[in-house]
Amino acid sequence: MVAPRPHRRAVRPVLAMGVGLLLAAVPALPAQAAPTAPTRHSTQGFTAGNYVVTLAQDPIAGYDGSLPGIPRLKSATGGLDLSGATTQRYRDLLLGAQQRVADAVGVQPRQRYTVALNGFSATLTAAQAGKLAATPGVVSVAPDSVRHLTADQATAQTATEQTAAAVDEATEEATEQATEQAPAAAPTATTLAAAAPARTTADYLGLTGPGGVWEQLGGVAQAGKGVVVADLDTGLWPEHPSVAGAKLPSKAPAGDPFGAYRSGGTITVPKADGGTYTGVCQTGRGWTAADCTTKVVGARAFNTGFRAAHGLADDEYDSARDSDGHGTHTATTAVGLPGVPASIDGVSYGDVTGIAPAASLAVYKVCWTGEDGDNSCLTSDLLAAIDQAVADNVDVINYSIGGGATADAADPIDLAFLVAASAGIFVSASAGNSGPGASTAENTGPWVTTVAAATSVLREGTVVLGDGRKLVGARLVQSALPRTLVVLGSAVAAAGRSADDAAKCFAGSLDAAKVRGKVVVCQRAVTARIDKSAEVARAGGAGMVLYNPTPNSLEPDAHSVPTVHLDTAAGEAVVAYVRRTANPTVAFQPGNTSGRATPAPQVSAFSGRGPALVDGGDVLKPDLAAPGSGVLAGYSPDATTNGRDLFAPESGTSMSAPHVTGLAALYVAAHPEFTPMAVKSALMTTARSLLGPDGRAQRRVFAGGAGFVDPTRMLTPGLVYDSTPLDWLRYLEGSGVATGTGLTGIDPSDLNQASLAVGDLAGTRTVTRTVTATTAGLYYAKASVAGFDVQVRPSVLNLQAGQTAQFRVTFTRTSAALGKWVSGGLTWTGGSGLSVHSPIALEPVALTAPAELTAPAAAQGSVTGTVTAGRSGTLGLRTTGLVAGDTYRQRIPLGYYDELPVTIPEGTAFTRFDVVGEDGSDVDMGLFTTGGDLVEASATASSDERIDGYVTPGDYLLRVEPYAPAPGRQDVGYQLTTYVLGAGAGTGSFTVAPGALPLTQGRPATFTASWAGLDPGTRYLGLVTYDGSRDRTVVTVG
């Protein structure tokens, strides 16, 4: 046994720097303090690069006034006086602590965050990142990762709605018996035409016209009035007619309680919630002070991190002006003015409108085109923008950006949005475009509303083959193409180009002599869809049939020649027809003339799906769906084909999120007293069923959450599910994230949301929910999940408006397959047609088992464990170990750390490293590679630390370091115990009985682990494992 080797440090200890420096200057927060960012330490190795370092102390917007002499900084309406002396004092405390953390590892922060997040960005070496990750009070050291816009890209390989439905069915074994009856058959195209189909998504959602939502809110001029929407995106084309406003007056306009005005460099907007928005109009290339108006009330640009990493392209505006088009599209979708004529390449598409046309817009440009041509967004810049948006006191944030599905509940963006939500800001975020595979949903924090994309206003065209068959696909331009000869691209390859290149209609691949005057059949693959029609146009073609050679989505793009985009089956039918027919022809007809309507709304194939990776799906995501396919809205002319157009169709969850952003703006204007979670609940519980490809109602909860938004019902939800920032912190604690607040964790399944999900249901499980009535009356519960018995207690609620009630829902498995998610729903039905629907997702598992069993030291003894079974039968139990721990007792002076070599052999089943410091001290521990990279750390504020379960073979150094001694001492005493458990039998005749455990579903069953012949003065560790399950139980003796 090799004792730890002491090392002297000339600087502050590696594991002992950070927010403790600030907390030493002020009293610690009480156990029930207001929300602080969670304390969580990275467990990964690091490389040199740019990072975001998040600290644990409350940011300004989350601070509750618990420190002596520093009262709460937020007003009752969520506003912040950042210029006030008290706020400045608190900010100085945060900045000082940040600087000391940075100084301790010799780095200079690049960007500072103090409002929505407490932290900084910096360029770090691997060693510096590892040191910071092990610092007490550091929440995380996260790479300054690249995030991307979530508009569907032209080459995205996603599935058709039909294929996506098959994937959804494979993910969810069964669906609920829908409370609303599905139609026996889909309506015909003739029936839909007679019903005057919607031209815009605002029409489709029931906002426009007599009796529409806008009229109920007082008319278009009041739809979102007094609400400020922040769009975090690629900026805005400020001259766009959809955001045209008047010159800002120099003082508050008479007769308009919510009128914007500019005084000096500050733009002020009095808000519907009684608070005040204060912004600035940041000028730069392509953006002047005059570009801010009574509609566009703020403009800021954030690219410090991006410029350092990627530089800016020559044609990128170093200002809030949009060169990409994405930001203008999302902004005008959310808050665009009504009745704006839209045309593309001279073709009119009628008037377009935003969802909340009277809301104000604040532009936060966070995504940029770099010198390499890539358009992306850096986490450090996004955090700076969120920080500023919270400081400006906006009401709603639109976030049409994604960073990929993640299992990290402490992602810096999610933490910043937690604080934004705690400040009363509704956050609408896209679910991502990586569907239809399972667990592809992004932006899954429960305080965020995660929006899936669905079809709505269908832009279709019909291909008529020469034999009379009609095939329907996506088409933007609604004009006829007469019967024309058609050729396969593969048959008209230019000299020197392959048939495969021509089949995909790559640039320069088509022979003009063979194409001129004909329609070309092109495969969707590799290059952008619109580039293919441009190649057909170059070769003199009359039109294009674009088809998906593998299952993919259908998009109504703005093409260079008349084009219809067909799915795989229809495309293959065209190819077969052309190959077997002499002089084959096609014609294009506007719209769907097949005689059978395409069902809508359907979840778009590309839309990110659940279950969320965080918490194993215990929080159901996405939350709901909104229009996100073929949405026509404003655009930057710099990004259009002809350089002049101001509108474009786009698809993606980037497009669905701003629809919900606009709906939230309408809601906040009408009900400023509603919290962000109450608004989210109202949108979810009033959603309607999505449709399947067969036109029947379908609630695939991992595809569309609660369903498709229904604004006509959202303002009268009947009941709402609300939650608070303290609830969110308890959720984080229950997810294994130490928040440093002293709060008791809750199981994530019990977070009070308008959905119910359990990812590890063994037999029977009860979850609790609380509702508040917005409409008085009796409410009756009805719940069902295929393969489960569901009981709601109480099943009847009698509530007055504003009254709150709690109920429990018990799920007992009957026939549901183990290891397969099943879905269903709970509906509370009230008077006057009120229906409050919540989606349910459950994953039944074979068993749940205790994580650990402990017993006192004894030569011979036993310990009893209890498992809960998900099915009846017999369960095989096995043991590994026991292994004796190696124990070291040392004293170490401040300024030193101890280091112990550790080898983890191949086949190691489990490891544990425990350090126990003397009372009143604080000792930290890290596991490093021999090259100095941190792989695991435990650095809490206590005297005891533990690193568990690391089994990657190799040689390591275990480092123990004192952070703070007990009062009156200059050194720290500690005991370190290490366990490296190999596979198979070990010491002490370790057995488990019975080896075959009889199980009855939903009932606990007990087993006994026994040992003999141990040294009573030694600590031991072993494992109990369960056949057919990944669960395991650690058994410790001594």
N, C-alpha and C positions, 0 to 999 in steps of 0.2 A: 504494500500500500504506500503510494507516494504522497507525501504531504503537499499541500499547496505551497507554491513558491511566492515569497513576498517581492513586490516591485515598488520602488519609490517613484512618485510622480512629482514633477516640478511645477505642474499646472493643476487646475481643478480636476477632480476625478472624472474619468470617462462616463461613469454611470450616475454622476451626482451633480447635474447642472439643471437649471431651468426655472420653471414657474415658482418653485419653492422660494426663489429669491424674492419674488413679489409677495408671496404669502407670508414670508418672514416679517415683512414690513407692516402687514395688516392682519387682523384676526382672521382665522379660517372661517369658511362659510359654515353655517349651521346645517344640521342634517336635512332640514326641510327647506334649504335655500332654493331660490328660483333657478331656472335651468342654467346649467353650465355645460360647456362642450365636454363630451365624454373623454376620459383618460384611457387611451388605448395605444399599445406599443406594437410597432411593426415587428413581424417575425420572419421577414425575408432578408436575404442578402442584398447588398446594395452595389451599384456601380456609380461611377462619377457621372454627374449630370445636373439638371435643374430640378429642384424639389420645392414642394410646398410644406412648410412646417406649421402644424396647428398646435396651439397651446390650450391649456385646460381652463384658464380663468374666463369668466363670462365676457363675451364681447359687449359693447355698449348697449346694443338693442336687446340683449338677453339679461342684462344686469338688473337685480331686483331691489337694490338699496340696502343690502344686508351689511355693508361695511360701515363702520362708524364714521360719521362726517360726510358720507357720500350717499345721498338719497337716490331713490329710483330715478332713472334718467328718461324713461318714456312717459309721455302724457297718456291720459286715458284713451286717446284716439290713436295711440301708437306713434305719435310724432316725436322727433328728437330735436332738441336744441343743441346742435353741435358746437355752436359758438359760445354757449354758456360756460361760466367759470367752473361749475361742478363737472360738466361733461369733459371739459378740457383737462381737469385734474385727473379724472378717471382714465382718460385716453393716455395721458402722460405716464400713468402707472403701467398701463399695458405696453406702451412703446418702450418704456424703460426695461421691463422684464424681457421683452423680445430682444432688445439689444444685448442684454447680459447673456441670454442664451446664445445668441449669435457670436458674441465676443469670446465666449468660453471655448468655441471650436474654431475661432479665427475666420469667420465669414462676415460679409456685409450683406444685409437684406437688400433685395432688389425692389420688392413691393411689400407694403405693410397693409394689414387688414385689422381693423379695430371695431367695426360696427356690426356686421353679420358674422364675422369670424375673427378670432384672435390668433393671428399668426403672421407669417411672412413667407416670401419666396426667395430663393437663393440658389446659387450654383455651389454644389457640394462635391467634395471627393467622396469616395466610398467610405473611407474611415470617418469623415465628418458626419455623413448620413447615419452611419451605424452608431456613433456616439450620441447624436441627437435622438435617435429612436429609443435609446435606453435611458433617456433623461426623465426623471420623475416630473409629471405635469405636462409632458409633451403628448398630445393626443395621437398624432401620427406624423410620419415623415413620408409623404407621398410623392412619387414622381410627378413632375409638371407635365402631365400626360396630354396628348393630343386628343381632342374631341372633335366630332364632325357634325355637320348639319344633317338633319334627318329627312331631307327630301329624297325621293326615290331617284337614284341615278340611272342614267340611260342604259348602262350595262349591267344593272343589278340582276343577279340570277335568283329571282324569287318565284314562287309557285303561283299557278292560277288559283282562283277562288275554289274551283272544284278540287284541285289537288290539296289545297290548304285545308279544306273541310275534312279530307281523309286523314291528314296529319292531326288535326284537332281531335278527331274521333279516337285516334290511337292514343293520344295523350290522356283524354278523359274517357274512361271506360263507359260511362253512361251519363245521360243528362236528366235533368229534372222533368217531371211532368209539368209542362209550362202552364202557368195559371191563366194565360190567355190562349184560347184555342187557335191553333194554326189553321190557315185556310186549306180546304181540301185540294185546291190546285192553284197554281200561280195565275194572276190575272192576265188577260190577253193584252197585246199591244194596242188593239183597237179600244179596249176599255180604258187604258191609261190615257190614250190620246184624248178621249172624250172628257177626261177629268182635268184637262188643261195642265199638263206636266210643268213642274217648276223649272224656271230658267236659271235660278241662282240657289245657292245653298241657304240663303236667308229665306227664300220662298219655301224651299223644301222643309225647313225647320219650323215653319209656321210663324215666322216673325212678321211677315208683311201682310198687307191687305186688311180689309175690315175684320175686326175681331181678333187680329193677330196680336202677338205679344207686344210689339211696339205700341200698338194702339192702347192696349191695356196699361202700359206704362206712361201714357200721356202723349204718345206720338213720337215720330222719328226724332224730333228735336230734343226729346228728353231721354232717349234710349242710351243710357250710360252717362248722362250728364253728371258732372261732379266727381268723376272717377278718372284716375290717371293710370294708364296701362304702360308698363315698361316692356319693351321688346328687346331682348338680348339676342343679337343676330348680326347680319352683315351690314347693317345700317339702313338707310332710306334714301330714295330718290326724292328730294324735298319738293321738286316742282310737280310731282305727280298730282293729277286732279283729284285723286281719292283722298288726299290729305291736305287739300287747299284750305288755308285759313286766312284770317285777316291780320293786318299788322297789329302787333301787341301794343296796347295802350300803356301809358306810363303810370297809371293808377287803376285801382279796382273799378271796373265799369259799373255805372249806375244801372240798376234794374236787372243785373245778372249776378246772382249770389255765388255762382261758380265760375265767373269769368276770369280768364288768365290775364295777367299784366306783367310788365317788366319794369323793375326799378333798379337802375344801375346795371349790374351784371347778373342780377337774380330774377328768375321768372317764378312767379307765385301763382298757385291755383288753389283757391278755397275748395274744400272737398265735401262730398255728401255726408261723410262720417263726422264732420265737424273739425277735422284736422286740416293741415295745410301742406301742400306739396311745394317744395322749393328746388328749382333746378337751374341749370345754366345752359347757355348755347355756346358750346365750345367750337371755335372756328378753326379752319384748316383748309387744306387744298380741296376745293369744290364745295365748301360750306361756309357761308357767311352768317353774320348775326341776323340778317333779314330772313334766313331760311327757317328760323323759329317763328312760329305764328300762334294765333289763338287755338290752332289744332295741334301743331307740333310744339310742345311746350318744353322740350329739353333735348339736347344732343350732346353726347359724350362718346369719346373713343378710347379704347383700352387695348394697347398692343405692346406694352413694355416687354412682356415675356415673348411674344411672337416675334418681334423685331430682333430680339437677341438670338433667337433660335433659328429663324428662317429668313429674316429680312423681308422687305415688301417688294412685290412686283412693280415694275415701272408704271403699269396702268392701274395700280391700286391707289385709291385715295387715302391719304393719311388724315382722315377726318371721318365724320359720321356718314358721309355720302356712300351710297351703295353701288359697287361695281359688279356685284354678283347676281342680284335680283332676288335672292332668297329672303333677305330682310324686308324688302319692299312688299313681297308677296305675303309674308306672315303678318306684317303690320296692317296692310290694307284688308286682309281677311278679318282681322280682329276688330278694327275700329275705322275702316274705310267709310268715307261719306256715302250717302245713298244716291242712287240714280245717276251714276257716272257711266257714260257711254264707253263701251269696251270694243276695240277692234284689233285684229291681228292681221298684218300684211294687207290692210285695206278691206278685210272682211269684218262686218259688224256682228257682234255677239250680244247685242242688247245692252241693257244697263246692268251694272254690278254694284254691290254694296257690301260694307262690312257688317259684322254681327252687332256691334255696339257703336253705331255711327256718331253718337254725340259724345263719346268718351274722348279724353285727351290722350295724346301719344308722347311718350318720352323714349328717345332712341338711345340705346347703349350698344355701340358697335364693338363686338368682341371677336368676330371671325374675319379672317383676312386671307388674301391671296399672296403667297410667298414668292420669293425669287424662283423657286422650283415649279411654280404654277399650281401647287396644291392649295386648296382652300380649306382651312381648318381653324381651330380655336384652341388656345392653351388654357389649362386649368387655372394658372396664376392670373391670367387676364379676366377670366370668367369670375373668379372670386373677387377681384377688384370691382367689377361691374355690379355684382350682387351686393357687395359692401356699400357701394355708392347708391344703388337703388333703394336699399333700406334706409340709408341716411336721408335720401331725398323724400322719403315717405310716399312712395307709390302705393297703389292699391292692389294691382294685379301684375304678376310677372309672367310673360310668355317665354318659354324655354324650349325651342325647337332644335335642340342639340343633344347629342348622345355620346357616351364614352364606352359603349359596350356593356353587356350584362355583367354585373359584379356581385360577389357575395360579401362585399365589404360594407358593413353597416356604418362605418366611420369614414366613408368617402368624403373628402373635404367639401365637395359641392353639395352633397346631401346635408352635411352639418350646417352649411351656410343657409340652405333653404329651411332647415329646422328653425333657425333664429329668425329668418324672414317671416315664416308662418307664425312664430310666437309674437312677432310685431304686428300681426293682423294682415299680412299680405298673402293673398291667394296665389299659389304657384301652379301653373298649368304646364306640364312637360310631356314631350313626345315619348311614346313607348318604344321607339326605334324601328328600324326597317330590316331587321335580320330574321323575320319570320319566314315560313311558318313553323320552324322547329321549336321544340319545347325549351323553356327557360332562356328565351332571347329578349325578354322585356328589359328595358332600361329605365333609369330614373324611378326607382321603386321605393323611395322613402315614403313611409305612411303619411307624412305631413304634406306630400306632394300629390296632386291629382295627375295620374298617369293615363295618357289618352291614346287609345288604339285608333287606327284608321279604318274607315268603311266607305263603301260606295254610296252615292246619293244621287246627284243629278247626273244621269247617264248621257254621255256624248258618244253616240253610236253611228255606225254606217253599215250597210249591207252589201256584201259581194254577191252578185248574181252570176253564176256560172252559165256557160253556153247551153248546158243541158237543163237549165231552169232551177237548179238547187240554189237556195239562199243561205248564206253564212254571215252571221252577225259578229262584228268586232268593234273596236274602239276607233272613233274618228272625230276629229275636231271640226273640220270644214264640212258644212252641210250643203253640198252641191252635188249634182248628178254628174257621173261620167258615163257617156254612152258606150255601147258595146264596142270593145277594143281588143285587138289581138294581145295575148298574154304569153310571156316566155319565162322560163326558169332562169334565174341569174346564173346558175351553174352552166347553162347551155350557151351563154353569150359572153364568155370570158374574152377579155382583150388579149392581144398577142403578148406572150410572155407572162401572163398571169394564170394561176391555177383555177380549176373549176371550183375548188373550195373557197378561194378568195372571192370569186364572182358570186357564189351562192350566198355569201354574206354581204355582198355589195360593198366591199371595201373601196376606199378612194382609188380611182384609176383602174379598177378591175373589170369594168364593163366595156364591151365593144360598141361604140356609138352606131356603127353601121347596122348592127343587128338589133339595137335597142330602140332606135329612133321611131317614135310614134306608138310604141307598145307599152303595156303594163308589165313590170318586172316583179317576179316573186323573189323576195329576199328573206334570208334567215336573220333573226335577231341573235346576235352574238358578238362579243369582243368590242366592237366600236359602237358609238352612240347611235341611237335610233334615227335621229334627225340627220346624221352624217350619211346614212344609207340612202335616204331620199334625195339628199344633195348629190350623191353620185348618180342616181337615176336621172336627175335633172341635168347633170353635166353631159350625160350620154344621150340626151334628147328623149328620154322616156316620157310617156303620157301619164303614168301613175305607178303606184307600188302597192303590192300586197305584202305586208310585213307579217311574218308569223314566227311563233316561238318553236324552235326545233326541240326544245325540252320545256316542260311545264314552267310557266312564267306569268307575270302580270300583263294586263292589257292597258295601254296608255294612249290617250288622245292627244298626241303631240302636234306641234305646229310644223308641218313638213313642207318641203320644197315642191313636191308634186302631190296630187290627190292620193291619199293613202288610207287604207283600212288595215288595222292591226288585229290579226286573228290569233286564237289560241292554238295549241298544238294539234288537236284533233281536226279543227277546221283547216288549218294550214296543210296538214297531210292530205286532206281531201282535195284541196286545190292542186297540190303537186301531182297526185295520182291522176286527176282529171287531165292536167296538161300533158302528162306523159303518154296517155293512151288516146289522145284526141288529135286529129288533124285540124290545124288552124283553130286552136282553142281560143275562146274569148271570155272576157269578164265585163261586167258593168257594175258601177257603184251607184247605189241609191241612198239618199239621205235617210238617216234614222234607222230604226229597226222595222223592216217591212216583212219579217219572217212570220208574223201572225202570233208570236208568243213572246211575251215580255221577258227581259232579263230581270230576275228578282233583285230588289234593293230595299234596304241596305244590307249588304254582305260585308263581313270583315275582309279588308284587303289582304291579299296573300302575303305581302311583304311585312305586314304589321307585326311587331314583336309580341311574343306569347309568354305567358307564365307556364309553370309556377316560377315565382321569383327565386333567384338563388339565395338571397338573404333569408335566413331563418327557415330554410327548407320549405318555403311556401306558406308559412303560417300567417302571412299578410298577403291577401289576394291581390294580384296585379295581372294585367292593367285594371284600372278602376272602371273605365267606360270607353265607349267609342263615339267618334264624331266624323263628319265628312272629311275624307283625306285622299280621295282618288279623283283625278281629273278636275281639280279645283281651279277655276279661273279667277285670277286676282291681279293686282298691280305688279309691275316688274321694272327693273332698271333697263333702260334702252341699251346701255353698254353691254348687256348680256343677251340681247335678242339677236336673231339671225341677221336682220336688216339694219340694226343699230338705231331704229326709230320707234319700234313698238313699245308701248307702256303696259302691256298686259301679256300674260302667258298662262297656260294650264300647267299645273304641277301636281304631283302625287307624292304622298309620304305622310308619316305621322307628324312631320313638320307642318303639314297643312291641317291636320286634325286638331293639334294642340291650340292654335289660335282661334278655332271655333269655340272651344271651351273657355279660352281666355275672354273672348267677347261675351259669352254667356255669363261668366262670372262678373264681368263689368256691369252687365244689365242687373244682375242680382244685387251687387253691392250698392248700386244706385238706388234700387228699390228698397233694400233692407240693409242699410249700413250697420245695423246692430248685429248681423249674423257674423259669426267667426268664419275663417276660411274652411274649417272642417264641417261646419254646419252647411255652408254653401255646397261643398263637395257632396255631402250626404244628400242634400235635396236634388242635385243633379243625378246622383246614382239611383236613388230609390224611385225616381219617377221615369227612369229610362224605359224604353220599349224594347221588345225582342228584335234581335237581328234575324236575318233570314238565311237559310241554307240555299245551295244551288237549285234545289227543287222548289223553292218558294215557300217552304214551310217555316214557321217560327222556330227559332233555335237559340238556346242560351249556352253557348260554349264559353264558359266563364274565363278560361285562360286565353281565349281569343279576344273577347269583347267585354270582359268584366261584367258589370251590371247590365250592359246593353247599350243601345243607341240613344243618345241624348234626345229628350223630348221637351223642348222649351215651353210647349203649350201646357205642360203639367208642373213644371219645375217650381213655380212660384207658390204652389199650394201643396207642399210635400206631406202635410199631416203630421208626420213624426220626423225628427232628425236625430242622427247619431253624432254626438260631438265629443271632442277630446281636447286635452290641454297640453301645454309644453311639459308639465310635470308627468303627465301620462306617457309622453313620448320618451322622456328620460327613463321612466320605469320600464318601458318597452326595451330600450337599449340595454338596461341592466339585465333584463330577462334574456336578452340576446347574447349575453356574455361580454358586454362592453361596460367596463367600469367607468362610471361618469364622475366619480369623486364627490357626489352629492350626499351620500349616505342613504339614498332612496332605496326602497325594497323593489326588486325587479318583479315584473309580471310576465307570465307566459305570453309571447307575442300573439298567440291566438286570442287572448283576452283583451287586446287593445280595442277600445270602443270605436269600431268602424262600421260602416254600412255594408259590410261584407263579413263572411265567416269562413275561416279556413283553418284546417288542422292537418299538419304534414306528417304526424306520427301517431295515428289513432289506433290504439291497441284495444279492440273490443268495444269499450264504452268511453265516452268523453263528454264532459259538460263545459260549455263556455258561457260567459256572462256578457250581457249587453245592457246599455242604458239608453233610453230614448226620451226626448223632450217633445211635447205636443206643440205644434203650431196651430192646430185646429182642435177644439174641444170635441169630445165624444167617446164612444165605445170603439175599440179596435179589437178585431178577432184575428188570431194567428192561424196560419196554415203553412206547414213546412213539409218538404219531401226531398229525399235524396235516394236515388236508385240504389238498392242493396243495403239500406239502413232503415232502422226504425228511428223516427225523430219525434221528440217530445218537447213542447214549449211550455214552460211554467213561470208565471201564470199565462194562460192562453187567451185571456181577455184583459184588456186594459181600459180603465175608465178615467180619462184625464181631462183636466181643464187646460186651456191654452197657457203655455208656460210651465206646466207641471211636468215633473220628471218621474220616470218609473224604471225599475230594473227588472229584467227577466233572464231566465236561464234556458239554454237549449241543450238537450242531451241527445247525443248520437250513439246508437247501438248498432253495430254491424250485424246484418242478417245474412246476406248473400254476396256482398261486394267482394270482388277479387282482391286478394292481398297484393300490395305493392302497386296498385293501379289507382290513379286519381279518379274520383267520381264527383259529379257536380249536381247541384240542385238549387233550391231556393226557399226562402222564408218570406211570406207576404202577410203583412198586417192590413186588414181591410176595415175601413171606416165608413162613416156615412157620406152621402153626397158623392159616391163614386171614388172615394179616396182609396188608393192602393199603394202600399209602401213595400217595395220589393227589395230584398237583399240576396245576392248570389252566395252560394255555398260551394266550397271545394274541400274534399276530404281524401286523405290517403290512408287507407287501413294498412297496418303493419302487423307482422307476426307477433311481436312482443315489445314491451318497454322494460328496461332493466336498470337497476341502480348503477350509477357511475362508479361508486366506491363504497366499500365496507371496511370498517376499521375495528381492530381488537387490541386490547392491552397486551403488553409483553407477557408471554408465558411459554414454558417448554411444550405444553400441550394445551390445545384449546379449539374453539370453533366460533363461527360467526354465521348468523342467519341472514339470508337475502330474500327479497320478494320481487317477483316479476309479474307483470300483467300481460295476459295473453290476448292476441288478436284473433285466435281461433282455438277450437278444442282439438285435443290430440296429445301427443307425447313430444317432449322437447329434450334433445340430447345436450348434456352439459359436460364441459371439458375444463381441465385446469392446466395452467402453465406456471412453473416455479414450484416452490418459492425461491427467491434469491436474497441473500443477505446484503444489506446496504453497507457501503464503506462510509464510515463516519469520521469526521475530522473536527477537532475543537481548536479554535485559534483566537487570538486577540490581534487586532490590526490597528495601527495608529492612523489618524487622519493623514492624508497625503500619500497613502500606500494602497495598493490592491493586491489580493492574492490570486494566483493563477494555478489551476490544476489540469494536467493533461488528462484527456478522456478519449478512449477508443470505443467506437460503436461497431461491433463486428457485423458481418453479413448474417442475415437471419434473425437479428434482434427483434423481439416481439414488442418490447416496451422499454422506455427509459424514464427515469424521474430524478430530478436534482432538486433537493430541498435545502434551504438555508433558514435557520432560525436565529435571529439576533437577540441580544439581551434586551430586557424590558426598557422601553424609553428610547431605543436606538432605531435607526433606519439603515438597513443594509440592502444593497441591490446586487443583481446577478445577471450575467450575460454569457451565452454560449457562442464562441467565436471559432471560425476556421483557423487553422494554423497560419493562414495568410492574413488574419486580422479582420475578416468580414464577419459581421454579426449575423447569426442565423436564428437565435431565439433570445428573448430578454424578458426579465421580470423585474420591474423597477417601480413598485408602488410606494406609497407613503408609510408602509408598515415595516415592522422589523422582520417579517417572515416573507420569503419569496419562494416561488416554485416554477420550474420548467418541466413540462410533462410531454411525453409521447414522441419525442423526436427520434426517429429510427433510421435516418439516412446513414449508411455506413461511412466511416471515415475517422480521421484523427482530429480532435478538437481541443480547445482550451476553454475551461470553465473559469470565469472570472468573478470573484466576489469583492465587492468594494463598499466601504462605509460611506454613507451619505451624511448621516448625522449621529453623533454619539449620544449616549444617555446624559442627562444633566450632570454637570460637574466632571465629566470625563473627556479626555482627548483621544481615546481609542474606543474600539468597539469589539466586544466579544461575540462570537457566533459559533454555531454548530452546522456543519455541512454534511449532508448524507446523499450519496449517489447510488442509484440502482440501474444496472444494465441487465435486463431480463432476456435471456436467450429462449429459444423455442424448446418445448418439451418439459420433461420432469426436472425438478430441482431439489432443494433441501426440504427436510421436514415432513416427508410422506404427505404432501399436500393433496387432498382429495375433496370431491364434492359428492353429496348424496341428496336425493337419488340421482344417479347418472342419467336416468330417463325420467323426466319430471312430467307427471300427468297435468294437463292444462284444460281448463274450462274457459271458454271465451269470455272476456270482460271481467274475469274474477282473478284476484291475486293468488299466486302459488308460491310456496316458500321452498328454499333449499338450504342446505347447511354445508359450509366449507370448513374442513377440519385439518389439523396438522399435529405433529408429534415430533419430539426429539429436537426442539429448537433451543438455542442458547438464549435464556431470558434477558441477557444484557445486550442483545443485538436486535436491530430492526430488520424486518423482512417485507418483501413485496411479491405478489403473484397476480395472476389473472384467472377469471372464470369467463369462458366464452360459450356461445350458444349456437348449436348447429343451425345452419340456414339463416343466420342473422349476423349483421356487422356489429351488433351491440357487444360490449364487453364490460366486465366489472373488475375494477382494481381492488385487490384485497391487501391490506397492510396490517402487520402485526408488530406491536411495539411503538 
